[in-house]
Each structure stands twice: as C-alpha cells, then as structure tokens.
Amino acid sequence: MDMMKREERLENVARIARANENSQHKIMLKIFADKEKADRIVKEKNEMFENRMAVRKKAEEEKAILMQKVEGMKKRGNFDLDELSAMGINLKP
C-alpha cells in the first residue's frame, strides 16, 4: 500500500514536471514570436523612413533646379510661358 502511494506521488511529480515544461515551451514560443514581430515592425519603420528621406531629397533637388531656372529667367527678364509650363508652372490663362 505504501509503495503504491509512493509510486503515485512520483508519477504525479513527473506529470507536473512535464506540464511545467510544456507551459515553459509555449511561453518561449510566444516570446520568440513577439520578438520576431517587433523586429519586423522596426525594419518596416526604418524602410519607410529611408523612403521618406529619399523622396524628400529628390523633391529638394527638383525644387533647387526649378528655382535656379526661374532665377535665370528673372535675370534675363524673359519668362517663357512654355518653358515654365514644361517645369510644371502653369501661368497661361
């Protein structure tokens, strides 16, 4: 009788240990999945930032070129409406 209780207790302890290992494994999987998700979000955020900076740089370059052309026209006193419309400035009525 005493041996049966002892065996039952040992089996109980082993069952509880297996259940704890399973719980720990599930928790570790969730932590890993959360870390991967966070890493993916950070990567996407960085890519969006780089894209925004590239678009901004291109717009600034285009603006500088446009301003340079308009300044040249101002100095010459010759505003060619066709050339301005080609640059995206439509002054024609």
N, C-alpha and C positions, 0 to 999 in steps of 0.2 A: 504494500500500500504506500509506504513511504517512498519507495523507488519510483512509483508511478507519478506521485506528486512532484518529485524532483524532476523527472523527465518532462512532465507537463510544463513546469516552470522554465526549464531550459528551452523547450520548444517555443514557449511564449516570448522569452527573451530574444531568441533568434528571429521570430516573426516580427517583433517590434523593431529590431535592428534592421531587418530588410525593408520594413515600411519607412523607417527613417532615411535609409539610403535612397529609396525611391523618391521620397519627398525632396531630399537634397539635390538629387539629379534633376528633378523637374524645376526646382528653383534656379539651378545653374543654367539650365536651358533658357529659362525666361530672361535671366541676366544677360546671357550671350546674345539673345535676340534683341533685347533693348539696346545693347551696346552697338550692334550692327545697324539698327535703325538710327540711332543718334549719329553714328559715323556717316551714314548715307545722307542724313539731313544736313550735316556740316559740309559735306562735299558739294551737295546741290547748292547750298547757300554761297559757298565760295565760287562756284561756277557762275552763278547768277551775278555776283559782284564783279567778277572779271569781265563778264559780258557787258554789264552796265558801264564799266570803265572804258571798255573798247569802243562802245557806241558813243560815249561822251567825248573821247579823244577824237574820234572821226568827225563828230559834229563841230568840235572846236577847230579842227583843221580846215573843214569846209567853210566855217564862218570866217576864219582868218583870210583864206583865199578870196572869198566874196568881198570882204572889207577892203582888201588890197586892190581888187579890181574897181570897186566903187570909188575909192580914193583916187585912183589913177584917172578915172573919168572926171572926177571933180577938178583935179589939177588941170586937165586938158579943157575942161569946160564943155565937154561933149558927152552928153548922156544918150547913148544909143539905146532906144527902147527895145529893139530886137535883141541886142546883146543882154540887156537887163532881164528880159523875159526868158532868155535861154538859161540865165542863172537862177531863175525862179522868182524874180521880182516882176510882177505884172503891173505896169503903170498905164497900160493902154485903156482908154475908156470903153 
